[in-house]
């Protein structure tokens, strides 16, 4: 193997360099991500620096330095005007590097009591976004209790393996950066975006083997510019992170190392930030009081890093051209991000005290947003609580709670990628089955929102939906509940909902309950309850049972599911309808239009029913009780009709019943028994 300039490399094919070379590559690649420097504490200090410069030059890196001052008695080394530049990777400049208390605690190890880096500047393309030019400036970086390797050995001339080797072999008691700034720039002309961040005092405690016990930043100020469309300012209070491991993040940049990192490793034990504020020049403002994240872990081998880098580069080029990404470019990006979600674990996360305002637009405040555990690509909970807002016209809205359970962000993004290239999928009925596996439950409570052209709001007291289902499969359990009310004035005239509301009712309430479950023991699906009620209108209760339902009926494979469904039978369907005033009111309305008494119209309808259903009972005497019950329901106001339907033969295939209902409902009568159920 050869080094960058083609010279042989000793050490059984390994690249061996002094720690100086490792430091130069690290600063070049990581900017402010790592600060550490030690020189051999002996009389060869100047020669070692010259050796460093020559070694870097052999790898195509330009390095320079000014005066070198070494005091063997004070164990002190000062190097002025140190600079390192690598084509296409960036430049690092240090005005003064000073090490105190140099020592060699063990063979192959070097140490320093104190290290100071004055006027550090690092700039160049960002490792994860080559089209973004970044710059880091720190007037002073102080390190205490430093212990590191005297030399490192890696099998690659690339910088990131060298960075990882240094990080994992280094220990630092404390790093202090009293003040620092970062800036980025990307795009041109109308797509130009520039950011400038100014950080308050920053402290890193107990750095060892790539792990940091604690990082604290007292404050941050942010400025965004480049074009008027993106101009904004922001600030953040204290940020504290504990139990950090930067090795999994650095491994993403080293393909060989990334493939070996197959275990999940904690990246952040905890992260907490507070007092964030953002103000855009267009009048939009955002703020939140506290953000916290716990137990963030990463599986580097599971992250499609190359694909993400390539896609990011492509999207950046599109932005620079001032055009919208093509559907396939969007799909590729969404698919890549989906893969990253599957390689991520989070214990919990939350935002508190959120608020956003838009100029001449709505104002929204949220008490909290909470994320539960993310594991195996599935987020067990996403909950929004205490949302309140006001529209530009003064109308208010609120939401006490919105919760999604069992959310699968990766699958959701993959589905969005499919829709991006094939929009018709969003209208395909089969899409509903695919969406079932994206999450497992929805809960909404305390929703209140204005209705256009009315003074009364609509209220959703409760809406809950949950199920058990494999990805893309029919659920084996389902439960739905709805409780709400709203002004009737907002209903479109002639709509089914408007027709179900009696005249004179200014506000109607609706209740719905549906539950279904499959019992694998007896291979039966029970649908109970089926309940719907509208105030002053009607109430409907129902239940059903299907037998011979095999597990394959719930398979994600449509062919297998359809085959199993064809074998299922209808055992029983029971329906109970109660008139709460709707039928009587609609009769009175029709009677007024016809100019006849309501009772005459009622008897007319009952007579028509008897004329149509009587012959059926003549052929099937067993149906006569049901026919008479139906006629009686039409004749008596505020009455109840309850019927149970069962197969006449030993079995009634489900598909046969469905086809009959679709093509000739009357033909289904010949295949079922209809019984009247006594009701209290």
C-alpha positions as CSV (number, residue, x, y, z in Angstrom):
1,X,0.0,0.0,0.0
2,X,1.2,3.5,-0.7
3,X,0.5,6.9,1.0
4,X,-1.0,9.8,-0.8
5,X,2.1,10.7,-2.8
6,X,2.9,7.2,-3.8
7,X,5.7,6.6,-1.3
8,X,5.9,3.2,0.5
9,X,4.4,3.0,3.9
10,X,6.0,1.0,6.6
11,X,4.4,-1.0,9.4
12,X,2.9,-4.0,7.5
13,X,0.8,-1.9,5.2
14,X,-0.4,0.5,7.9
15,X,0.0,4.2,7.7
16,X,1.9,5.3,10.8
17,X,2.2,9.0,11.6
18,X,3.2,11.0,14.7
19,X,0.3,12.5,16.7
20,X,1.0,15.8,15.0
21,X,-0.1,14.4,11.6
22,X,-3.2,12.9,13.2
23,X,-4.1,16.3,14.8
24,X,-3.7,18.1,11.5
25,X,-6.0,15.6,9.7
26,X,-8.5,15.8,12.6
27,X,-8.6,19.6,12.6
28,X,-8.9,19.6,8.9
29,X,-11.8,17.2,8.8
30,X,-13.6,18.0,12.0
31,X,-13.1,21.8,12.5
32,X,-14.3,22.4,16.1
33,X,-15.3,18.9,16.8
34,X,-12.0,17.9,18.6
35,X,-9.2,19.8,20.1
36,X,-6.0,18.2,21.2
37,X,-2.3,18.5,20.6
38,X,0.8,17.1,22.1
39,X,4.4,17.1,20.9
40,X,7.2,14.9,22.0
41,X,8.7,16.3,25.1
42,X,12.3,16.1,24.1
43,X,15.0,18.1,22.3
44,X,13.7,16.9,18.9
45,X,10.6,19.1,19.0
46,X,11.6,21.3,16.0
47,X,12.6,18.3,14.0
48,X,9.3,16.6,14.7
49,X,7.4,19.6,13.4
50,X,9.5,19.6,10.2
51,X,8.8,15.9,9.9
52,X,5.1,16.6,10.3
53,X,5.2,19.1,7.5
54,X,7.0,16.8,5.2
55,X,4.7,13.9,6.0
56,X,1.6,16.0,5.2
57,X,3.1,17.2,2.0
58,X,3.6,13.6,0.9
59,X,-0.2,13.2,1.2
60,X,-0.9,16.3,-0.8
61,X,-1.5,18.5,2.2
62,X,0.2,21.9,2.4
63,X,1.3,22.8,6.0
64,X,3.3,25.8,7.3
65,X,4.4,27.0,10.7
66,X,6.2,30.0,12.2
67,X,8.5,30.2,15.2
68,X,8.9,27.1,17.4
69,X,9.9,27.6,21.0
70,X,10.5,24.7,23.3
71,X,11.6,24.9,26.9
72,X,12.8,21.5,28.1
73,X,13.0,22.7,31.8
74,X,9.4,24.1,31.9
75,X,8.3,21.2,29.6
76,X,6.6,23.8,27.4
77,X,6.2,24.0,23.6
78,X,4.9,27.0,21.6
79,X,4.3,27.0,17.9
80,X,3.2,30.1,16.1
81,X,1.3,30.5,12.8
82,X,0.4,26.9,12.1
83,X,-1.7,26.3,9.1
84,X,-2.8,23.1,7.3
85,X,-4.6,23.0,3.9
86,X,-5.9,20.0,1.9
87,X,-7.3,20.5,-1.6
88,X,-11.0,20.2,-1.6
89,X,-11.2,19.6,2.2
90,X,-10.4,22.9,3.8
91,X,-8.0,24.9,5.8
92,X,-7.1,25.1,9.5
93,X,-5.1,28.0,10.9
94,X,-3.8,28.5,14.5
95,X,-2.1,31.7,15.6
96,X,-0.5,30.1,18.6
97,X,-0.4,26.6,20.0
98,X,1.0,26.3,23.5
99,X,1.4,23.1,25.5
100,X,2.5,23.1,29.2
101,X,3.5,20.2,31.5
102,X,4.5,17.8,28.7
103,X,5.1,14.2,29.9
104,X,5.3,10.6,28.7
105,X,3.2,8.6,31.2
106,X,3.7,5.3,29.4
107,X,5.3,3.9,26.3
108,X,3.5,5.2,23.2
109,X,1.6,7.7,25.2
110,X,2.1,11.5,25.6
111,X,0.5,13.9,28.0
112,X,0.1,17.6,28.8
113,X,-1.2,19.4,31.9
114,X,-2.5,22.3,29.8
115,X,-2.9,23.0,26.1
116,X,-4.0,26.4,24.6
117,X,-5.0,27.0,21.0
118,X,-5.2,30.7,20.2
119,X,-7.2,32.1,17.2
120,X,-8.3,28.8,15.7
121,X,-9.9,29.1,12.3
122,X,-11.2,26.1,10.3
123,X,-13.1,26.5,7.0
124,X,-14.0,24.3,4.0
125,X,-16.9,22.2,2.7
126,X,-18.9,20.4,5.4
127,X,-18.3,16.6,5.6
128,X,-22.0,15.8,5.3
129,X,-22.9,18.6,2.8
130,X,-20.0,19.3,0.4
131,X,-22.0,22.1,-1.3
132,X,-22.2,24.0,2.0
133,X,-19.1,26.0,2.9
134,X,-18.5,26.3,6.7
135,X,-16.3,28.3,8.9
136,X,-15.5,27.9,12.6
137,X,-13.6,30.5,14.7
138,X,-12.6,30.3,18.3
139,X,-10.2,32.9,19.9
140,X,-9.2,30.5,22.6
141,X,-9.5,26.7,23.2
142,X,-8.1,25.4,26.5
143,X,-7.5,21.8,27.3
144,X,-6.5,20.3,30.7
145,X,-5.2,16.8,31.6
146,X,-4.6,15.6,28.1
147,X,-3.3,12.1,27.4
148,X,-3.0,10.8,23.9
149,X,-1.1,8.4,21.5
150,X,2.4,9.2,20.5
151,X,1.5,7.9,17.0
152,X,-1.4,6.3,15.2
153,X,-1.7,3.6,12.6
154,X,-4.5,3.3,10.0
155,X,-4.9,1.3,6.8
156,X,-6.3,4.2,4.8
157,X,-4.9,7.6,3.7
158,X,-8.4,9.1,4.2
159,X,-8.8,11.5,7.2
160,X,-11.8,9.9,8.9
161,X,-10.1,6.6,9.9
162,X,-7.3,8.7,11.3
163,X,-9.8,10.9,13.2
164,X,-11.4,7.8,14.7
165,X,-8.1,6.3,15.8
166,X,-7.2,9.6,17.6
167,X,-10.6,10.0,19.2
168,X,-10.6,6.4,20.6
169,X,-7.1,6.7,22.0
170,X,-7.4,10.1,23.7
171,X,-8.4,11.3,27.1
172,X,-9.0,14.9,28.1
173,X,-10.1,16.1,31.5
174,X,-11.8,19.3,30.3
175,X,-12.1,21.5,27.2
176,X,-13.1,25.2,27.6
177,X,-14.1,27.4,24.7
178,X,-15.0,30.8,26.1
179,X,-16.5,32.1,22.8
180,X,-16.8,30.8,19.2
181,X,-18.7,31.4,16.0
182,X,-19.7,29.2,13.1
183,X,-21.0,30.3,9.6
184,X,-22.2,28.5,6.6
185,X,-23.1,29.5,3.0
186,X,-24.7,27.7,0.2
187,X,-26.4,28.6,-3.1
188,X,-26.1,31.6,-5.3
189,X,-28.2,34.7,-6.0
190,X,-31.9,34.0,-5.2
191,X,-31.0,30.6,-3.6
192,X,-28.3,32.0,-1.4
193,X,-28.6,31.0,2.3
194,X,-26.1,32.1,4.9
195,X,-26.1,31.3,8.6
196,X,-24.0,32.8,11.4
197,X,-24.1,31.4,15.0
198,X,-22.4,33.0,18.0
199,X,-21.9,30.7,21.0
200,X,-21.5,31.6,24.6
201,X,-19.0,29.8,26.9
202,X,-18.8,26.1,25.9
203,X,-17.4,23.3,28.2
204,X,-16.7,19.7,27.5
205,X,-16.0,17.5,30.5
206,X,-14.2,14.1,30.7
207,X,-13.5,13.1,27.1
208,X,-12.3,9.5,26.8
209,X,-12.4,7.1,23.9
210,X,-14.8,9.3,22.0
211,X,-17.2,9.5,25.0
212,X,-17.9,12.8,26.7
213,X,-19.5,13.0,30.1
214,X,-21.0,16.4,29.7
215,X,-21.2,19.3,27.1
216,X,-22.6,22.6,28.1
217,X,-23.2,25.8,26.0
218,X,-24.5,28.8,27.9
219,X,-26.2,30.6,25.0
220,X,-26.4,30.8,21.2
221,X,-27.4,33.6,18.8
222,X,-28.3,32.8,15.2
223,X,-28.6,35.0,12.1
224,X,-29.9,33.8,8.8
225,X,-29.5,35.8,5.6
226,X,-28.3,35.6,2.0
227,X,-31.6,36.6,0.4
228,X,-34.5,38.6,1.9
229,X,-36.8,35.6,1.7
230,X,-34.9,33.7,4.4
231,X,-33.7,36.6,6.6
232,X,-34.3,35.7,10.3
233,X,-32.7,36.0,13.7
234,X,-32.8,33.5,16.6
235,X,-31.4,32.7,20.0
236,X,-31.3,29.9,22.5
237,X,-30.5,29.6,26.2
238,X,-28.5,26.9,27.9
239,X,-27.9,23.6,26.1
240,X,-26.6,20.6,28.2
241,X,-25.9,17.2,26.8
242,X,-24.7,14.2,29.0
243,X,-23.2,10.8,28.2
244,X,-22.3,11.6,24.6
245,X,-20.5,9.2,22.2
246,X,-19.2,10.7,19.0
247,X,-17.7,7.5,17.6
248,X,-21.0,6.3,16.0
249,X,-21.3,9.7,14.2
250,X,-17.7,9.6,13.0
251,X,-18.2,6.0,11.8
252,X,-20.8,7.2,9.3
253,X,-18.0,9.0,7.4
254,X,-15.8,5.9,7.3
255,X,-17.4,3.2,5.1
256,X,-15.2,0.3,6.4
257,X,-15.8,1.2,10.0
258,X,-19.5,1.8,9.5
259,X,-20.1,-1.6,8.1
260,X,-18.4,-3.1,11.2
261,X,-20.6,-1.1,13.6
262,X,-23.7,-3.4,13.7
263,X,-24.7,-2.7,17.3
264,X,-26.8,0.2,18.5
265,X,-24.6,2.7,20.5
266,X,-25.9,5.5,22.6
267,X,-25.1,8.9,21.0
268,X,-26.8,11.0,23.6
269,X,-27.7,9.9,27.1
270,X,-29.6,13.1,27.5
271,X,-29.9,16.5,25.7
272,X,-31.7,19.5,27.1
273,X,-32.1,23.0,25.5
274,X,-34.2,25.9,26.6
275,X,-35.5,29.3,25.7
276,X,-35.4,29.1,21.9
277,X,-36.7,32.1,19.9
278,X,-36.8,32.7,16.2
279,X,-38.0,35.8,14.4
280,X,-38.2,35.9,10.6
281,X,-38.2,39.2,8.6
282,X,-41.5,38.1,7.0
283,X,-43.2,38.4,10.4
284,X,-43.2,34.8,11.5
285,X,-42.1,34.1,15.1
286,X,-41.5,30.8,16.8
287,X,-40.4,29.9,20.3
288,X,-40.3,27.0,22.8
289,X,-39.4,26.9,26.5
290,X,-37.7,23.5,26.9
291,X,-36.6,20.7,24.6
292,X,-35.3,17.4,25.9
293,X,-34.2,14.1,24.4
294,X,-33.1,10.9,26.2
295,X,-31.3,7.8,25.2
296,X,-30.6,8.4,21.5
297,X,-28.8,5.4,20.0
298,X,-27.6,4.8,16.4
299,X,-26.7,1.7,14.5
300,X,-24.1,3.0,12.0
301,X,-24.2,0.0,9.7
302,X,-28.0,0.5,9.2
303,X,-27.7,4.1,7.9
304,X,-27.6,4.3,4.1
305,X,-24.9,7.0,4.3
306,X,-23.6,7.0,0.8
307,X,-27.2,7.2,-0.6
308,X,-28.0,10.1,1.7
309,X,-24.8,11.9,0.8
310,X,-25.5,11.4,-2.9
311,X,-29.2,12.4,-2.6
312,X,-28.2,15.5,-0.5
313,X,-25.8,16.5,-3.2
314,X,-28.4,16.2,-5.9
315,X,-31.0,18.2,-3.9
316,X,-28.4,20.9,-3.2
317,X,-27.7,21.1,-6.9
318,X,-31.4,21.4,-7.7
319,X,-31.7,24.2,-5.2
320,X,-28.7,26.0,-6.7
321,X,-30.4,25.8,-10.1
322,X,-33.5,27.5,-8.6
323,X,-35.9,24.6,-9.6
324,X,-38.2,22.2,-7.7
325,X,-36.9,18.7,-7.3
326,X,-38.3,16.1,-9.7
327,X,-40.6,13.4,-8.2
328,X,-38.0,10.7,-8.4
329,X,-35.5,13.0,-6.6
330,X,-38.0,13.5,-3.8
331,X,-38.7,9.8,-3.7
332,X,-35.0,8.9,-3.4
333,X,-34.6,11.4,-0.5
334,X,-37.6,10.1,1.4
335,X,-36.5,6.5,0.9
336,X,-33.0,7.4,2.2
337,X,-34.3,9.1,5.3
338,X,-36.7,6.2,5.9
339,X,-33.6,3.9,6.1
340,X,-32.0,6.2,8.7
341,X,-35.1,6.0,10.9
342,X,-34.8,2.2,11.1
343,X,-31.2,2.6,12.4
344,X,-32.2,5.0,15.1
345,X,-33.5,4.5,18.7
346,X,-34.8,7.2,21.0
347,X,-35.9,6.6,24.6
348,X,-38.1,9.7,24.7
349,X,-38.3,13.4,23.6
350,X,-40.4,16.4,24.4
351,X,-41.0,20.1,23.6
352,X,-42.7,22.3,26.1
353,X,-44.2,25.8,25.8
354,X,-44.3,26.1,22.0
355,X,-45.7,29.2,20.3
356,X,-45.8,30.4,16.7
357,X,-47.2,33.5,15.0
358,X,-47.6,34.5,11.4
359,X,-48.0,38.0,10.2
360,X,-51.7,38.5,9.3
361,X,-52.1,34.8,10.1
362,X,-52.9,32.5,13.0
363,X,-51.3,32.3,16.4
364,X,-50.8,28.8,17.8
365,X,-49.6,27.8,21.3
366,X,-48.9,24.2,22.4
367,X,-48.3,23.2,26.0
368,X,-46.3,20.1,25.0
369,X,-45.3,17.7,22.3
370,X,-44.1,14.3,23.6
371,X,-42.4,11.4,21.7
372,X,-42.3,8.0,23.3
373,X,-39.9,5.3,22.6
374,X,-38.6,4.8,19.1
375,X,-37.4,1.3,18.6
376,X,-37.2,-1.1,15.6
377,X,-38.4,1.7,13.4
378,X,-41.7,2.2,15.3
379,X,-42.6,5.2,17.5
380,X,-44.9,4.0,20.3
381,X,-46.4,7.5,21.0
382,X,-46.5,11.0,19.5
383,X,-48.7,13.2,21.6
384,X,-49.7,16.9,21.2
385,X,-51.4,18.4,24.3
386,X,-52.9,21.8,25.2
387,X,-53.1,23.4,21.7
388,X,-54.8,26.7,21.5
389,X,-54.9,29.2,18.6
390,X,-56.6,32.2,17.1
391,X,-57.2,32.8,13.4
392,X,-56.5,36.2,11.8
393,X,-60.2,37.0,11.9
394,X,-60.3,36.4,15.7
395,X,-61.9,33.0,15.6
396,X,-60.4,30.7,18.3
397,X,-59.7,27.0,18.1
398,X,-58.3,24.4,20.6
399,X,-57.2,20.8,20.9
400,X,-56.8,19.2,24.3
401,X,-54.9,16.1,23.0
402,X,-53.9,14.4,19.8
403,X,-52.0,11.1,20.1
404,X,-50.7,8.7,17.5
405,X,-49.6,5.3,18.7
406,X,-47.4,2.7,17.0
407,X,-46.3,5.2,14.3
408,X,-43.8,3.8,11.8
409,X,-41.9,6.9,10.4
410,X,-39.8,4.8,8.0
411,X,-42.8,3.1,6.3
412,X,-44.7,6.3,6.2
413,X,-41.8,8.0,4.3
414,X,-41.5,5.0,1.9
415,X,-45.2,5.2,1.2
416,X,-44.8,9.0,0.6
417,X,-42.0,8.2,-1.8
418,X,-44.3,5.8,-3.8
419,X,-47.0,8.5,-4.0
420,X,-44.4,11.1,-5.2
421,X,-43.7,9.0,-8.3
422,X,-47.2,7.5,-8.6
423,X,-49.8,10.0,-7.4
424,X,-52.7,7.7,-8.4
425,X,-51.7,5.5,-5.4
426,X,-53.2,8.1,-3.1
427,X,-56.7,7.4,-4.6
428,X,-56.3,3.6,-4.8
429,X,-58.6,1.8,-2.3
430,X,-55.8,-0.7,-1.7
431,X,-53.9,2.2,-0.3
432,X,-56.1,2.2,2.8
433,X,-54.8,-1.3,3.6
434,X,-51.2,-0.2,3.2
435,X,-51.8,2.8,5.5
436,X,-53.1,0.5,8.3
437,X,-49.6,-0.6,9.2
438,X,-48.2,3.0,9.4
439,X,-49.6,3.4,12.9
440,X,-51.7,1.5,15.5
441,X,-53.9,4.1,17.1
442,X,-55.3,7.6,16.9
443,X,-56.8,9.6,19.8
444,X,-58.3,13.1,19.6
445,X,-60.0,14.8,22.5
446,X,-61.3,18.3,23.2
447,X,-61.2,19.6,19.7
448,X,-63.1,22.9,19.1
449,X,-62.9,24.7,15.8
450,X,-65.0,27.4,14.1
451,X,-67.4,26.6,11.2
452,X,-67.6,29.0,8.3
453,X,-70.7,31.1,8.2
454,X,-71.7,30.2,11.7
455,X,-71.2,31.7,15.2
456,X,-71.1,28.3,16.9
457,X,-68.0,26.0,16.9
458,X,-67.9,22.4,16.1
459,X,-66.7,20.2,19.1
460,X,-65.1,16.8,19.0
461,X,-65.2,15.6,22.5
462,X,-63.6,12.2,21.7
463,X,-62.3,10.4,18.7
464,X,-60.3,7.2,19.2
465,X,-59.3,4.5,16.7
466,X,-57.0,1.6,17.4
467,X,-56.3,-1.8,15.9
468,X,-53.9,-4.7,15.8
469,X,-52.5,-5.5,12.3
470,X,-49.3,-6.5,10.6
471,X,-47.9,-4.0,8.1
472,X,-50.3,-3.7,5.2
473,X,-52.7,-6.3,6.5
474,X,-56.4,-6.3,7.6
475,X,-56.6,-5.7,11.4
476,X,-57.4,-8.6,13.6
477,X,-58.8,-6.1,16.2
478,X,-60.4,-2.7,15.7
479,X,-62.1,-0.2,18.0
480,X,-63.6,3.1,17.1
481,X,-65.3,5.7,19.2
482,X,-66.7,9.2,18.4
483,X,-68.4,11.8,20.5
484,X,-69.0,15.3,19.0
485,X,-71.5,18.0,18.3
486,X,-71.9,21.0,15.9
487,X,-74.2,23.7,14.7
488,X,-76.7,22.4,12.1
489,X,-76.6,25.8,10.3
490,X,-73.2,24.8,8.9
491,X,-74.5,21.6,7.2
492,X,-74.8,21.8,3.4
493,X,-78.5,21.8,2.4
494,X,-79.6,18.5,1.0
495,X,-76.6,16.6,2.3
496,X,-77.1,13.2,4.1
497,X,-76.1,14.7,7.4
498,X,-78.5,17.6,7.0
499,X,-81.4,15.3,6.1
500,X,-80.8,13.3,9.4
501,X,-81.2,16.5,11.5
502,X,-84.8,17.4,12.5
503,X,-86.0,20.9,11.9
504,X,-85.6,23.3,14.8
505,X,-82.5,21.6,16.1
506,X,-79.8,24.3,16.1
507,X,-77.1,22.0,17.4
508,X,-76.8,18.2,16.9
509,X,-74.6,15.7,18.7
510,X,-73.3,12.4,17.2
511,X,-72.1,9.3,19.0
512,X,-70.5,6.3,17.3
513,X,-69.0,3.1,18.6
514,X,-67.7,0.2,16.5
515,X,-65.6,-2.8,17.7
516,X,-64.4,-5.9,15.9
517,X,-62.1,-8.7,17.0
518,X,-60.9,-12.1,15.6
519,X,-60.7,-15.0,17.9
520,X,-58.1,-17.5,16.6
521,X,-59.4,-20.3,18.9
522,X,-62.8,-20.6,17.2
523,X,-61.8,-18.7,14.0
524,X,-64.6,-16.3,14.4
525,X,-64.8,-12.5,13.9
526,X,-67.3,-10.7,16.2
527,X,-68.4,-7.2,15.4
528,X,-69.9,-5.7,18.5
529,X,-70.9,-3.1,19.3
530,X,-72.1,-1.3,16.2
531,X,-73.6,1.9,17.7
532,X,-74.6,5.2,16.2
533,X,-76.9,7.9,17.7
534,X,-77.8,11.4,16.6
535,X,-79.6,13.6,19.1
536,X,-83.3,14.0,18.5
537,X,-82.9,11.9,15.4
538,X,-82.2,8.2,15.7
539,X,-80.2,5.5,17.4
540,X,-78.8,2.3,15.8
541,X,-77.4,-0.7,17.6
542,X,-75.9,-3.7,15.8
543,X,-73.8,-6.8,16.1
544,X,-72.5,-9.5,13.7
545,X,-70.5,-12.7,13.7
546,X,-68.4,-14.4,11.0
547,X,-67.2,-18.0,11.2
548,X,-64.5,-20.0,9.5
549,X,-62.2,-17.0,9.3
550,X,-58.6,-18.3,8.9
551,X,-55.5,-16.4,9.9
552,X,-54.7,-15.9,6.2
553,X,-57.6,-13.5,5.9
554,X,-55.4,-11.0,7.7
555,X,-52.3,-11.6,5.6
556,X,-50.5,-8.7,3.9
557,X,-50.6,-10.8,0.7
558,X,-53.8,-9.7,-1.1
559,X,-54.2,-13.1,-2.8
560,X,-54.0,-15.1,0.4
561,X,-56.3,-12.6,2.2
562,X,-58.9,-12.8,-0.6
563,X,-58.7,-16.6,-0.7
564,X,-59.3,-16.9,3.1
565,X,-62.1,-14.3,2.9
566,X,-63.9,-16.5,0.3
567,X,-64.1,-19.3,2.8
568,X,-65.6,-17.1,5.6
569,X,-69.3,-17.5,6.5
570,X,-71.9,-15.1,7.9
571,X,-73.4,-16.5,11.2
572,X,-75.5,-13.7,12.4
573,X,-76.4,-10.0,11.9
574,X,-78.6,-8.1,14.4
575,X,-79.8,-4.5,14.0
576,X,-81.9,-2.4,16.3
577,X,-83.2,1.0,15.1
578,X,-84.8,3.5,17.4
579,X,-86.7,6.5,16.1
580,X,-85.9,9.5,18.3
581,X,-88.1,11.9,16.5
582,X,-86.5,12.1,13.0
583,X,-89.2,10.0,11.2
584,X,-92.0,11.9,12.9
585,X,-90.5,15.2,11.9
586,X,-89.8,14.3,8.3
587,X,-93.4,13.0,8.0
588,X,-94.7,16.3,9.2
589,X,-92.5,18.2,6.8
590,X,-93.7,16.0,3.9
591,X,-97.3,16.4,5.0
592,X,-97.1,20.2,4.9
593,X,-95.6,20.1,1.4
594,X,-98.5,17.8,0.3
595,X,-101.2,19.6,2.2
596,X,-102.4,16.4,4.0
597,X,-102.5,15.4,7.7
598,X,-99.3,13.7,8.9
599,X,-101.2,10.7,10.2
600,X,-102.7,10.1,6.7
601,X,-99.2,10.1,5.2
602,X,-98.0,7.7,8.0
603,X,-100.7,5.2,7.2
604,X,-100.0,5.6,3.5
605,X,-96.4,4.6,4.0
606,X,-97.4,1.7,6.2
607,X,-99.9,0.6,3.5
608,X,-97.2,0.6,0.8
609,X,-94.9,-1.4,3.0
610,X,-97.6,-4.0,3.6
611,X,-98.4,-4.2,-0.1
612,X,-94.7,-4.7,-1.0
613,X,-93.8,-7.1,1.8
614,X,-97.0,-9.0,2.2
615,X,-96.5,-11.4,-0.7
616,X,-93.1,-12.2,0.7
617,X,-94.6,-13.3,3.9
618,X,-97.2,-15.3,2.0
619,X,-94.5,-17.4,0.4
620,X,-92.5,-17.5,3.7
621,X,-94.8,-17.5,6.7
622,X,-91.8,-17.4,9.0
623,X,-91.1,-13.9,7.8
624,X,-94.5,-12.5,8.7
625,X,-93.5,-11.5,12.3
626,X,-90.7,-9.4,10.9
627,X,-92.9,-7.8,8.2
628,X,-95.5,-6.9,10.8
629,X,-92.9,-5.5,13.1
630,X,-91.6,-3.3,10.3
631,X,-95.1,-2.1,9.5
632,X,-95.7,-1.4,13.1
633,X,-92.5,0.6,13.3
634,X,-93.8,2.9,10.5
635,X,-97.2,3.3,12.1
636,X,-96.0,4.1,15.7
637,X,-93.9,7.2,16.3
638,X,-90.8,7.0,18.5
639,X,-90.7,3.2,18.3
640,X,-88.0,0.6,18.0
641,X,-87.4,-2.1,15.5
642,X,-85.0,-5.0,16.3
643,X,-84.3,-7.9,13.8
644,X,-81.8,-10.8,13.8
645,X,-80.7,-12.3,10.5
646,X,-79.2,-15.8,10.3
647,X,-78.5,-18.2,7.4
648,X,-81.3,-20.5,6.2
649,X,-78.9,-23.1,5.1
650,X,-76.0,-24.5,7.2
651,X,-73.7,-21.7,5.9
652,X,-73.9,-18.4,4.1
653,X,-70.6,-17.5,2.4
654,X,-69.6,-13.9,3.1
655,X,-68.8,-13.2,-0.6
656,X,-72.2,-14.5,-1.6
657,X,-73.9,-12.1,0.8
658,X,-71.7,-9.2,-0.5
659,X,-72.5,-9.9,-4.1
660,X,-76.2,-10.2,-3.4
661,X,-76.2,-6.8,-1.5
662,X,-74.3,-5.3,-4.4
663,X,-76.4,-6.7,-7.3
664,X,-79.8,-7.8,-6.1
665,X,-80.5,-7.2,-2.3
666,X,-84.0,-8.8,-2.6
667,X,-82.4,-12.1,-3.5
668,X,-80.7,-12.3,-0.2
669,X,-84.1,-12.7,1.6
670,X,-84.3,-16.2,0.2
671,X,-81.0,-17.2,1.9
672,X,-81.7,-15.9,5.4
673,X,-84.0,-16.1,8.3
674,X,-85.3,-12.9,9.8
675,X,-86.5,-12.9,13.4
676,X,-87.9,-10.2,15.6
677,X,-86.0,-9.5,18.8
678,X,-87.9,-8.3,21.8
679,X,-86.6,-5.0,23.1
680,X,-87.3,-3.5,26.6
